Amino acid sequence: MPLMTTDHTAAPERVHPATTTGERQALEQWLEFHRATLATKCAGLTDEQLRTASVPPSDLNLLGLVRHMAEVERGWFRKVLAGEEAKWIYATDEDYDRDIHTIEGDTYEEAFATWQAEIAHARTLAEGHSLDDLGASAHHRTGDLINLRWIYLHMIEEYARHNGHADLIRERIDGATGS
């Protein structure tokens, strides 16, 4: 798997998924593509710009999306797939959406490092499972057991949806558009 650069100010190289590969490789390549897309949308911006909300009354911002995706990676791979009792990174009892609710002092450097650590751990956990392997823990809302294939598909959907948000937020910040 391609690793994203540790230089969070530079846009990572996005590798387009192969068109003639097997199922697992296709799922992993699309997930990596979407992970890199979010990093690309954040590249070159200051912390203040990254905390810039989309459109009032929403407080959705790029820094919050990165923090949210760190939580999502943790939730699906650590908690559901591996059954780890990992605590949430940003969510609190007082503010379950603290990942999205950024404040001055929340930095992209910290969020990016946390997100990349969760991605690295997710890759390691997934390596030990087939697509048909069920996660060690049931989904906290539905009680359903979920296989790795479903987790990959959900992660691709989650990133794709939020990358659409990131597109609009980035355009609002500096006019940058693109895939």
C-alpha positions in Angstrom: 0.0 0.0 0.0 1.2 3.5 -0.7 2.0 5.5 2.4 1.1 9.1 2.4 3.9 11.6 2.9 4.6 12.7 6.4 4.8 16.3 5.0 1.2 17.3 5.5 1.6 20.5 3.6 2.3 18.7 0.3 -0.4 16.9 -1.7 0.2 13.2 -1.7 0.5 11.4 -5.0 -2.9 9.8 -5.7 -2.7 6.5 -7.5 -5.8 5.8 -9.6 -7.1 2.2 -8.9 -6.3 -0.4 -11.5 -9.1 -1.4 -13.8 -8.3 -5.1 -14.1 -7.5 -6.2 -10.6 -9.1 -8.6 -8.2 -11.8 -7.7 -5.7 -9.6 -7.2 -2.6 -7.0 -5.2 -4.5 -9.7 -3.0 -6.1 -11.3 -2.3 -2.7 -7.9 -1.5 -1.1 -6.9 0.7 -4.0 -10.1 2.6 -4.0 -9.8 3.1 -0.2 -6.2 4.4 -0.6 -7.3 6.7 -3.4 -10.0 8.3 -1.2 -7.6 8.6 1.7 -5.2 10.4 -0.5 -7.9 12.6 -1.9 -8.8 14.0 1.6 -5.1 14.7 2.2 -4.9 16.5 -1.2 -7.9 18.7 -0.3 -6.1 19.8 2.9 -2.6 20.3 1.4 -1.1 23.8 1.5 -3.6 25.3 3.9 -2.9 26.9 7.3 -4.5 25.6 10.5 -6.8 28.7 10.4 -8.0 27.9 6.9 -8.4 24.2 7.8 -10.7 25.3 10.6 -12.8 27.4 8.3 -16.4 26.3 8.4 -18.2 25.5 5.2 -21.4 27.5 5.2 -23.3 28.8 8.3 -24.9 27.4 10.3 -22.7 24.3 9.6 -19.4 24.2 11.4 -18.1 21.4 9.1 -14.4 22.1 8.2 -11.4 20.3 6.6 -9.6 19.8 9.9 -12.8 18.4 11.4 -13.1 16.0 8.5 -9.6 14.7 9.0 -10.2 14.2 12.7 -13.6 12.5 11.9 -12.0 10.1 9.5 -9.4 9.2 12.2 -12.3 8.3 14.4 -14.0 6.4 11.6 -10.9 4.4 10.8 -10.5 3.6 14.5 -14.2 2.6 14.9 -14.4 0.2 12.0 -11.0 -1.4 12.1 -10.0 -1.4 15.7 -13.4 -1.7 17.4 -15.5 -3.7 14.9 -12.9 -5.7 12.9 -10.4 -6.4 15.7 -12.7 -6.1 18.8 -10.3 -3.7 20.5 -11.7 -1.6 23.3 -10.2 1.5 21.9 -11.5 4.8 23.3 -12.6 7.5 20.9 -9.8 10.0 20.0 -11.8 13.2 20.1 -15.4 12.5 21.1 -16.3 13.2 24.7 -19.4 12.6 26.8 -20.1 16.3 26.5 -19.4 16.6 22.8 -19.8 13.4 20.8 -18.9 15.4 17.6 -15.8 17.0 19.1 -13.9 15.6 16.0 -15.8 18.0 13.8 -16.1 20.8 16.4 -12.6 22.3 16.1 -11.3 25.2 18.1 -8.3 27.4 18.0 -5.4 25.4 19.1 -6.5 22.2 17.3 -3.8 21.6 14.7 -3.6 19.8 11.4 -0.2 18.5 12.4 -1.7 16.6 15.3 -4.8 15.5 13.4 -2.8 14.4 10.3 -0.4 12.3 12.5 -3.3 10.8 14.4 -5.2 10.0 11.1 -2.1 8.5 9.5 -1.5 6.3 12.6 -5.1 5.0 12.5 -4.7 4.3 8.8 -1.5 2.4 9.4 -3.1 0.4 12.2 -6.2 -0.3 10.0 -4.0 -1.6 7.2 -2.2 -4.0 9.6 -5.4 -5.3 11.1 -6.9 -5.8 7.6 -3.9 -7.8 6.4 -4.7 -10.6 8.8 -8.3 -11.1 7.5 -10.0 -12.3 4.4 -12.8 -10.3 2.9 -15.3 -12.8 4.3 -14.0 -12.7 7.9 -16.4 -11.3 10.3 -15.3 -8.6 12.7 -14.7 -9.6 16.3 -17.4 -7.1 17.6 -20.9 -6.4 16.5 -21.8 -3.0 15.2 -22.7 -0.8 18.2 -26.0 0.4 16.7 -27.4 -2.6 14.8 -25.8 -5.5 16.7 -24.9 -7.0 13.3 -21.6 -8.8 12.7 -19.8 -7.3 9.7 -17.2 -8.8 7.4 -14.1 -7.0 6.1 -15.6 -6.6 2.6 -18.5 -4.6 4.1 -16.1 -2.5 6.1 -14.0 -1.7 3.0 -17.1 -0.8 1.0 -18.4 1.4 3.9 -15.0 3.1 4.3 -14.9 3.9 0.5 -18.5 5.3 0.8 -17.6 7.3 3.9 -14.5 8.9 2.3 -16.3 9.6 -1.0 -19.1 11.4 0.8 -16.8 13.5 2.9 -14.4 14.1 0.0 -17.4 15.8 -1.7 -17.8 18.0 1.4 -14.0 18.7 1.3 -14.3 19.7 -2.4 -16.9 22.4 -1.5 -15.1 23.6 1.6 -11.7 23.9 -0.2 -13.4 25.8 -3.0 -14.9 28.2 -0.4 -11.5 28.7 1.2 -9.3 29.5 -1.8 -11.2 28.7 -5.0 -9.3 25.4 -5.6 -11.4 22.8 -7.4 -10.7 19.5 -9.0 -10.9 15.8 -8.5 
